Amino acid sequence: MASFTGTVRHNDLEGGFYELVTDDGDIYRLQGKVDVQGRARVEGEIESGGFGIHMSGPAIKVRKIEAA
């Protein structure tokens, strides 16, 4: 399991989804329960296998999320 810190934001593309913009500028789609917006620390696993319909970047299966 990996840990990422950055900003969680809602993206309105294709019906809407949450994404994490890391402090390094990487963007990940967040899959799972997201109950925090703004600065956050996310723990989870990066899904392999390419892009989903949102085409925002690789996805993180969220295991834990907390305000940072």
C-alpha positions as CSV (number, residue, x, y, z in Angstrom):
1,M,0.0,0.0,0.0
2,A,1.3,3.5,-0.9
3,S,0.7,6.9,0.7
4,F,0.1,10.1,-1.2
5,T,-0.3,13.7,0.0
6,G,-2.0,16.4,-2.0
7,T,-5.3,18.1,-2.7
8,V,-8.5,16.2,-3.3
9,R,-10.8,18.0,-5.7
10,H,-14.0,17.2,-7.6
11,N,-13.8,17.0,-11.3
12,D,-17.1,17.5,-13.2
13,L,-15.9,15.5,-16.3
14,E,-18.1,12.6,-17.4
15,G,-20.6,12.9,-14.6
16,G,-18.1,13.8,-11.9
17,F,-15.4,12.0,-9.8
18,Y,-12.8,12.8,-7.2
19,E,-9.1,13.1,-8.0
20,L,-5.9,13.7,-6.0
21,V,-3.4,16.2,-7.2
22,T,-0.2,15.3,-5.4
23,D,2.4,17.8,-4.2
24,D,4.6,16.6,-7.1
25,G,1.9,17.5,-9.6
26,D,0.7,13.9,-10.4
27,I,-3.0,13.4,-10.8
28,Y,-4.9,10.2,-9.7
29,R,-8.5,9.3,-9.9
30,L,-9.8,8.2,-6.5
31,Q,-11.9,5.0,-6.3
32,G,-13.8,4.2,-3.2
33,K,-15.2,6.3,-0.4
34,V,-14.0,9.9,-0.5
35,D,-15.2,12.0,2.4
36,V,-12.5,14.6,2.5
37,Q,-11.8,17.5,0.1
38,G,-8.9,19.9,0.2
39,R,-5.5,18.8,1.7
40,A,-5.5,15.1,2.4
41,R,-3.3,12.1,2.9
42,V,-4.5,9.1,0.9
43,E,-3.4,5.5,1.4
44,G,-4.2,2.9,-1.2
45,E,-3.1,0.9,-4.2
46,I,-2.5,2.2,-7.7
47,E,-4.6,0.2,-10.2
48,S,-2.7,-1.1,-13.1
49,G,-4.3,-1.6,-16.5
50,G,-4.6,1.9,-18.0
51,F,-7.2,4.5,-18.0
52,G,-10.9,4.5,-17.3
53,I,-13.6,6.6,-19.0
54,H,-12.5,9.7,-17.1
55,M,-9.1,9.7,-18.6
56,S,-7.8,11.7,-15.7
57,G,-4.8,9.5,-14.9
58,P,-4.2,6.2,-13.1
59,A,-6.6,5.3,-10.3
60,I,-5.9,4.8,-6.6
61,K,-8.1,2.3,-4.7
62,V,-8.6,4.3,-1.5
63,R,-8.1,2.3,1.7
64,K,-7.8,5.3,4.0
65,I,-8.2,9.1,3.6
66,E,-7.7,11.8,6.1
67,A,-7.3,15.6,6.2
68,A,-3.7,16.7,6.1
